[in-house]
Amino acid sequence: MQENDFIAARVTEIIAEQAMIEPSDITHDSRLTDLGIDSLGLVECIFGIEEAFGISVPFNANTPEQPGFDISSVGAIIAEVEKLVARQAA
């Protein structure tokens, strides 16, 4: 499994766990709100991602609409995590 495939799978697992659904029910186009994840659930997802990958996510729960970490869809979150992991490895 390539690193990006691993990242995508792990991020999807973290989100699925928070939404209490199967990872197979999540697509890259899924939006967190459509999966039943509220603002507290989003923060829990961010913490889970940080812990899983040993990264710091530039996200402020008080201003989620601010640029820095795209949370518009699961695919966007995966892309952001891939960038953060790559930066950390460099």
Secondary structure, 3 states (H helix, E strand, C coil): CCHHHHHHHHHHHHHHHHHCCCHHHCCCCCCCHHHCCCHHHHHHHHHHHHHHHCCCCCCCCCCCCCCCCCCCCHHHHHHHHHHHHHHHHC
